[in-house]
Amino acid sequence: MALLEVENLTIQFYTDDGVVRAVDGVSYEIEAGETVGLVGESGAGKSVASRALLGLLEDGEVVAGEVRFDGRNLLELSSARLREIRGNEIAIAFQDADAALNPAYTVGEQIAEAIRAHETVTDTAARERSIALLERVGIPEPASRYTDYPHQFSSGMCQRAIIAIALACDPDLLIVDEPTRGLDVTVQAQLLELLEDLSADGEMAIQLVSHDLGVVADQCERVLVIYAGKIVERGPVEDLFYEPKHPYTAGLLASIPRIGDGRDRLASIPGRMPTRVQRPTGCQFHPRCPYAEAVCARRDPELVDTATGTPVDDGEPDREGPTTHAAACHEHTGDLEEGLDYEVRIVDSTDDDGCGESASDPGDDSAAVDNPSHEGELR
Ligand SMILES: Nc1ncnc2c1ncn2[C@@H]1O[C@H](COP(=O)(O)OP(=O)(O)OP(=O)(O)O)[C@@H](O)[C@H]1O
């Protein structure tokens, strides 16, 4: 049994414009100590799905599905019981420092408070542990920083403090939502190093939510790519990175900034994600997909094992095993006549002439995953 098993999670919002299906039958699992990434453009449903695990949806409703954590269905627990689990066993570090940190209290007090909320400890012990946590997340001079207020922290230090609060009760699963958003490149790199350290000891599972496949590829063992509320591709990070099987994933790869190219983003996927009220027929990605054929507008493709074309997701979290490389594209059931015709070149960041290697020949460039620099082309 995996630590976290999400099965057919379906979440709706009821708006003046109609029903918005923000998360649509999402299933996945996370083993103890594993780091799994959820990636997709803004609005894909990553945050809503993550919040729902902990009963933190403000307006939305879970209309179907189960979330089993350590064997218990979280969606059936009372809010008091969920509060106990939140912070003790599962912690979430939100992207928004302004919302996550209270400006009226010192950073140290906020960490100590998180410790005290779940454990009876003396003030001295809470203080000592808070200082140790500040040190663990890489805050210099943690003892003197303990009495700083959030406004005295830089944005990168605020992100670290948020993670320290989340770590306060030694959770089994840490959900980190967009940890690098709004941070400059150097601070991003430092924060990613921190996450890598946290996952390296293998004791805590991490669900890392990001719009940036580069961030996720760097940190995670497995990746789930979400588009319009559905998982469109999933598998081990190297498989997705070197051989994306869904055109959307290939497009996300093309959006990863190249080190040293002086631009924030390469040309990304044209068009926008559909609004959830007016959904296209068939594959949700087909209006933006350069390879779409008639079948794509007619039928929504299932998530299938890309090697065999057999469905992997029939409501169970993972019938075929969580490491199966699966994608929801008609290509993999032989229904696409023209097929997919893209190439993803993996460019070594030290490779000045820009000559990359073909996706089909990852060779020995596993270092590229540690230090990703990609050039994806949708042709
Ligand atoms: N309060 C709400 N009312 C109505 N719809 C909502 C609400 N919150 C979220 N949604 C819908 O849920 C979808 C998914 O939102 P979510 O925040 O999970 O996306 P995301 O992938 O995490 O993107 P981001 O990185 O921008 O947070 C949105 O596109 C929106 O349609």
PDBQT file of the ligand as one rigid body, heavy atoms in Angstrom, charges set to zero:
ROOT
HETATM    1  N1  LIG A 401     -12.748  29.610  -6.338  1.00  0.00    +0.000 N 
HETATM    2  C1  LIG A 401     -12.894  29.145  -7.564  1.00  0.00    +0.000 A 
HETATM    3  N2  LIG A 401     -14.025  29.312  -8.263  1.00  0.00    +0.000 NA
HETATM    4  C2  LIG A 401     -14.190  28.820  -9.501  1.00  0.00    +0.000 A 
HETATM    5  N3  LIG A 401     -13.236  28.134 -10.165  1.00  0.00    +0.000 NA
HETATM    6  C3  LIG A 401     -12.090  27.938  -9.537  1.00  0.00    +0.000 A 
HETATM    7  C4  LIG A 401     -11.832  28.428  -8.221  1.00  0.00    +0.000 A 
HETATM    8  N4  LIG A 401     -10.582  28.068  -7.868  1.00  0.00    +0.000 NA
HETATM    9  C5  LIG A 401     -10.071  27.388  -8.908  1.00  0.00    +0.000 A 
HETATM   10  N5  LIG A 401     -10.980  27.306  -9.908  1.00  0.00    +0.000 N 
HETATM   11  C6  LIG A 401     -10.810  26.609 -11.188  1.00  0.00    +0.000 C 
HETATM   12  O1  LIG A 401      -9.915  25.559 -10.987  1.00  0.00    +0.000 OA
HETATM   13  C7  LIG A 401      -8.943  25.547 -12.027  1.00  0.00    +0.000 C 
HETATM   14  C8  LIG A 401      -7.692  25.004 -11.462  1.00  0.00    +0.000 C 
HETATM   15  O2  LIG A 401      -7.100  25.940 -10.572  1.00  0.00    +0.000 OA
HETATM   16  P1  LIG A 401      -5.739  25.667  -9.822  1.00  0.00    +0.000 P 
HETATM   17  O3  LIG A 401      -5.469  26.830  -8.938  1.00  0.00    +0.000 OA
HETATM   18  O4  LIG A 401      -5.760  24.321  -9.214  1.00  0.00    +0.000 OA
HETATM   19  O5  LIG A 401      -4.712  25.666 -11.004  1.00  0.00    +0.000 OA
HETATM   20  P2  LIG A 401      -3.161  25.475 -10.915  1.00  0.00    +0.000 P 
HETATM   21  O6  LIG A 401      -2.826  24.453 -11.905  1.00  0.00    +0.000 OA
HETATM   22  O7  LIG A 401      -2.740  25.227  -9.510  1.00  0.00    +0.000 OA
HETATM   23  O8  LIG A 401      -2.646  26.877 -11.387  1.00  0.00    +0.000 OA
HETATM   24  P3  LIG A 401      -1.829  27.969 -10.586  1.00  0.00    +0.000 P 
HETATM   25  O9  LIG A 401      -0.414  27.533 -10.688  1.00  0.00    +0.000 OA
HETATM   26  O10 LIG A 401      -2.112  29.230 -11.313  1.00  0.00    +0.000 OA
HETATM   27  O11 LIG A 401      -2.365  27.987  -9.176  1.00  0.00    +0.000 OA
HETATM   28  C9  LIG A 401      -8.870  26.961 -12.526  1.00  0.00    +0.000 C 
HETATM   29  O12 LIG A 401      -8.600  27.010 -13.887  1.00  0.00    +0.000 OA
HETATM   30  C10 LIG A 401     -10.249  27.483 -12.288  1.00  0.00    +0.000 C 
HETATM   31  O13 LIG A 401     -11.015  27.223 -13.434  1.00  0.00    +0.000 OA
ENDROOT
TORSDOF 0
